[in-house]
Amino acid sequence: MDKKEIIVTGGAGFIGSHLVDRLLRDNHKVTVIDNLSTGRKENLSHLEGSDQVELVETDITEFDKILPLFKGKDIVFHMAALADIVPSIVNPRGYYASNVLGTMNVVEAARLSGVKKLVYTASSSCYGIPPKGFYPTNEKAPIDTQYPYALTKYLGERTALHWGKIYKMPVVSLRLFNVYGPRSRTSGTYGAVFGVFLAQKIDNKPFTVVGDGEQTRDFTYVTDVADAFVCAGLSDVKNEVFNVGTGAPQSVNKLVSLLEGEKVYIPKRPGEPDCTWADISKIKSILGWEPKILFEEGVQKILEHIDCWREAPVWTPETIEKATEDWFQYL
């Protein structure tokens, strides 16, 4: 495999840092662009001393600062974004600036620098609550963004693909479903279910289960997701959108059972689907990618790395209730 010069925006984050690990194992040289608002230096601390990776602390909203970093790069993996639902409702301007204008800056810097491929990190939240007949959900399902985070990620996708179409720059967009694994975030007003549950497990608190826990999610292990990005980045495919999931959704109650602990139930939030279920036939057939890590195996790997979350804030029923109140306030 030829050695590539690669940029990973958001490379100090949860998914981005795993992608950086994978790229370095393949002997590529990586420049990480991250403002560390949600990313953590600790996610890359095991790479200290390597001359194959450089962390540049800057923000993708500052075009003049990021443009010089793109010179001579072969591939850009654009992962930097603001995430979470409730904060996007409270701060829509910030989300638009980062996820839409920031994305425009990245794709324009890539265009001006002659980058050979750009892979955009999209979100399955663009599908909202798919109508009957769209489970499993394929890439042609209707778009129905339910909150500013979902909208801005979808607008970022359209921006990247538009640049690819108009300026003939190869672009691929990957719509991710429910990624989990070591280094996932536990903080934020609306934390991902794995991060919330692990913080609670560490502190011997009950798991806060939304609704009845029978809702299902297409949980996808982070190293499988990193593999999907590599497949997309090194392929000749361009101007395509792919789902990245397992095609095998699991219930929240099953997750609680595997983590082992007491649970309490909290109200379901409007706008949340009862099921996320990726149709991954397209990425299988075109890119030859498919997930390798079974759900039970992935949860076990999480538990083996539970010390990664020792500094995490504790999510109690009270703090979860407050986040839920914030959610209802803006709907």
C-alpha positions in Angstrom: 0.0 0.0 0.0 1.4 3.4 -1.0 2.1 5.8 1.9 -0.3 8.7 1.9 -0.3 12.2 3.4 -3.6 12.4 5.2 -5.6 15.0 7.2 -8.1 13.9 9.9 -10.2 16.8 11.2 -11.5 15.9 14.6 -8.7 13.3 14.9 -8.5 13.7 18.7 -12.1 12.7 19.1 -13.6 9.3 19.8 -14.0 8.0 16.2 -11.2 10.2 14.8 -8.6 8.9 17.1 -9.4 5.3 16.2 -9.1 6.2 12.5 -5.7 7.8 13.2 -4.5 4.6 14.9 -5.6 2.6 11.9 -3.9 4.9 9.4 -0.7 4.8 11.3 -0.7 1.0 11.4 -1.0 1.2 7.6 2.1 3.5 7.6 0.4 6.7 6.4 1.5 10.1 7.7 -1.4 11.9 9.5 -2.0 15.6 10.4 -4.8 15.9 13.0 -6.7 19.2 13.1 -8.7 19.5 16.3 -9.7 22.4 18.5 -10.1 20.0 21.5 -13.6 21.3 22.3 -14.8 17.7 22.5 -11.6 15.8 21.4 -9.0 15.0 24.0 -5.2 14.9 23.8 -5.3 11.8 25.9 -6.9 9.9 22.9 -3.6 10.4 21.1 -1.2 10.2 24.0 -0.1 6.7 23.1 1.3 8.1 19.8 3.6 10.7 21.5 7.0 10.6 19.9 5.8 9.3 16.6 7.1 11.3 13.6 4.1 9.9 11.6 1.4 12.1 13.3 1.1 15.8 14.1 -1.6 17.4 16.2 -2.5 21.0 15.1 -4.8 22.7 17.6 -7.0 25.0 15.6 -10.6 25.4 14.5 -12.0 24.5 11.1 -14.1 27.8 11.2 -10.8 29.7 10.8 -10.1 29.2 7.1 -6.8 31.1 6.8 -5.4 29.0 9.6 -6.3 25.6 8.2 -5.6 26.2 4.5 -1.8 25.9 4.7 -2.2 22.5 6.4 -3.9 21.0 3.3 -0.9 21.6 1.0 0.4 18.3 -0.5 -2.2 16.1 1.2 -3.7 13.1 -0.6 -6.8 12.4 1.5 -9.0 14.3 3.9 -11.2 12.6 6.5 -13.5 15.2 7.8 -14.8 14.2 11.2 -14.7 17.5 13.2 -18.2 18.6 14.3 -20.3 19.6 17.2 -22.5 16.7 18.4 -25.4 16.0 20.6 -29.1 16.9 20.3 -30.0 19.2 23.2 -27.0 21.5 22.9 -27.8 22.0 19.2 -31.3 23.1 20.1 -29.9 25.6 22.6 -27.0 26.8 20.4 -28.1 26.4 16.7 -25.8 29.2 15.5 -22.7 27.5 17.0 -23.7 24.2 15.3 -24.3 25.9 12.0 -20.9 27.6 12.2 -19.1 24.4 13.0 -21.0 21.8 11.0 -21.9 23.7 7.9 -19.6 26.7 7.5 -16.7 24.7 9.0 -17.4 21.9 6.5 -17.4 24.4 3.7 -14.0 25.6 4.9 -12.6 22.1 4.9 -13.9 21.1 1.4 -12.8 24.5 0.0 -9.3 24.1 1.5 -9.2 20.6 0.0 -10.2 21.8 -3.4 -7.7 24.7 -3.5 -4.9 22.3 -2.4 -5.7 19.6 -5.0 -6.6 16.9 -2.4 -7.3 13.7 -4.2 -10.2 12.4 -2.0 -12.4 13.7 0.8 -14.5 11.5 3.0 -17.2 13.2 5.0 -18.6 12.0 8.3 -22.4 12.1 8.0 -25.0 11.0 10.5 -27.9 8.6 10.3 -29.9 11.2 12.2 -30.7 12.7 8.9 -33.4 10.0 8.4 -35.2 11.1 11.6 -38.0 8.6 12.2 -38.2 6.6 9.0 -41.7 5.9 7.7 -43.1 2.4 7.5 -41.4 0.4 4.8 -38.0 2.0 5.4 -36.6 -0.6 7.9 -33.9 -1.5 7.4 -33.2 2.1 6.2 -31.3 2.5 2.9 -29.6 5.5 1.5 -32.8 6.4 -0.5 -35.0 6.8 2.6 -36.6 10.2 3.0 -34.6 12.9 4.8 -36.4 14.2 7.9 -34.0 16.1 10.2 -35.6 16.4 13.7 -33.2 18.9 15.4 -30.4 21.3 14.5 -27.6 18.8 15.0 -29.2 16.5 12.4 -29.9 19.4 10.0 -26.4 20.8 10.2 -24.8 17.4 9.6 -27.0 16.8 6.6 -26.2 20.3 5.2 -22.5 19.5 5.7 -23.0 16.4 3.7 -24.8 18.3 0.9 -22.0 20.9 0.9 -19.3 18.3 0.5 -21.1 16.4 -2.3 -21.9 19.7 -4.1 -18.2 20.6 -4.0 -17.4 17.2 -5.4 -19.9 17.6 -8.2 -19.0 21.2 -9.2 -15.3 21.0 -8.8 -14.8 17.4 -9.8 -13.2 16.5 -6.4 -13.8 12.9 -5.4 -16.1 12.9 -2.3 -17.7 10.1 -0.3 -20.1 10.5 2.6 -20.5 7.9 5.3 -23.7 8.0 7.4 -22.8 6.5 10.7 -25.2 4.5 12.9 -24.8 4.5 16.8 -21.0 4.1 17.0 -19.6 2.7 20.3 -16.2 1.6 21.7 -13.3 2.8 23.9 -12.8 6.6 24.1 -16.5 7.3 23.5 -17.6 10.5 25.3 -19.4 10.4 28.6 -20.0 14.1 29.0 -22.4 16.5 27.4 -26.1 17.4 28.0 -27.2 14.5 25.9 -24.5 11.8 26.2 -24.4 8.7 24.0 -26.0 5.7 25.7 -22.7 3.7 26.1 -20.9 6.6 27.7 -23.8 7.4 30.1 -24.1 3.7 31.1 -20.4 3.3 31.6 -20.1 6.3 33.8 -23.0 5.0 35.8 -21.5 1.5 36.1 -18.2 2.9 37.3 -19.9 4.7 40.1 -22.3 1.9 40.9 -25.3 4.0 39.9 -28.4 2.5 38.2 -28.6 2.6 34.4 -31.1 5.3 33.3 -33.1 3.6 30.5 -35.1 5.8 28.3 -38.7 4.6 27.7 -39.2 0.9 28.2 -35.8 -0.1 26.9 -37.2 -2.1 24.0 -36.1 0.5 21.5 -33.3 -0.9 19.3 -30.2 0.7 17.9 -27.8 -0.3 15.2 -24.7 -0.3 17.5 -21.5 -0.3 15.4 -18.1 -0.9 16.9 -15.6 1.9 16.4 -12.8 -0.1 14.8 -15.3 -1.4 12.2 -16.2 2.3 11.5 -12.5 3.2 11.1 -12.2 0.3 8.6 -15.1 1.8 6.6 -13.4 5.1 6.3 -10.2 3.5 5.1 -12.1 1.5 2.5 -13.9 4.7 1.3 -10.7 6.8 1.3 -8.6 4.4 -0.6 -11.2 3.4 -3.1 -11.8 4.9 -6.6 -15.5 5.5 -5.7 -16.7 9.1 -5.7 -19.8 11.2 -5.1 -21.6 8.4 -3.3 -23.3 8.1 0.1 -23.1 5.0 2.2 -24.7 3.8 5.4 -22.2 2.4 8.0 -23.9 0.1 10.5 -24.2 -3.6 11.3 -27.7 -4.3 9.9 -28.4 -6.1 13.2 -30.0 -3.7 15.7 -29.9 -4.5 19.5 -32.2 -3.4 22.3 -31.1 -1.1 25.0 -32.4 -3.7 27.5 -30.0 -6.2 26.0 -27.1 -3.7 26.4 -28.1 -3.3 30.1 -28.1 -7.1 30.5 -24.6 -7.4 29.1 -23.3 -4.6 31.3 -25.0 -6.1 34.3 -26.6 -3.7 36.8 -29.7 -2.2 38.2 -31.8 0.1 36.0 -34.3 2.9 36.3 -36.7 4.2 33.6 -37.0 7.8 32.5 -39.4 9.4 30.0 -38.9 8.9 26.3 -37.9 12.1 24.4 -39.9 13.1 21.3 -38.1 12.9 18.0 -36.2 9.8 19.0 -36.8 6.7 16.8 -37.9 3.4 18.3 -35.4 1.7 16.0 -32.3 2.5 14.0 -31.5 -0.2 11.5 -29.0 0.3 8.7 -29.4 -1.3 5.3 -25.7 -1.8 4.5 -26.1 -3.7 1.2 -24.7 -0.8 -0.8 -21.4 -0.4 1.1 -21.0 -4.2 1.1 -21.4 -4.5 -2.7 -19.5 -1.3 -3.8 -16.8 -1.0 -1.2 -16.6 -4.5 0.0 -16.9 -3.4 3.7 -18.8 -5.2 6.3 -18.6 -5.2 10.2 -16.5 -7.8 12.0 -17.2 -7.2 15.7 -20.3 -8.8 17.1 -22.3 -6.8 19.6 -21.5 -9.1 22.6 -17.8 -9.0 21.7 -17.9 -5.2 21.4 -19.5 -4.8 24.8 -16.9 -7.1 26.3 -14.1 -5.0 24.8 -15.7 -1.9 26.3 -15.7 -3.5 29.8 -12.0 -4.5 29.3 -11.2 -0.8 28.8 -13.5 0.6 31.4 -10.6 2.4 33.1 -10.7 4.8 30.1 -13.8 6.4 31.8 -12.5 6.8 35.4 -12.5 10.6 35.1 -16.0 10.6 33.7 -18.8 12.7 35.3 -21.5 10.7 37.0 -24.9 10.5 35.2 -27.5 10.1 37.9 -31.3 9.9 37.5 -31.4 13.5 38.6 -28.9 14.8 36.0 -30.6 12.7 33.3 -34.0 14.2 34.3 -32.6 17.7 34.0 -31.3 16.9 30.5 -34.8 15.5 29.6 -36.5 18.7 30.9 -34.2 20.8 28.7 -35.1 18.6 25.8 -38.8 19.0 26.3 -38.4 22.8 26.8 -37.3 23.3 23.2 -39.9 21.2 21.5 
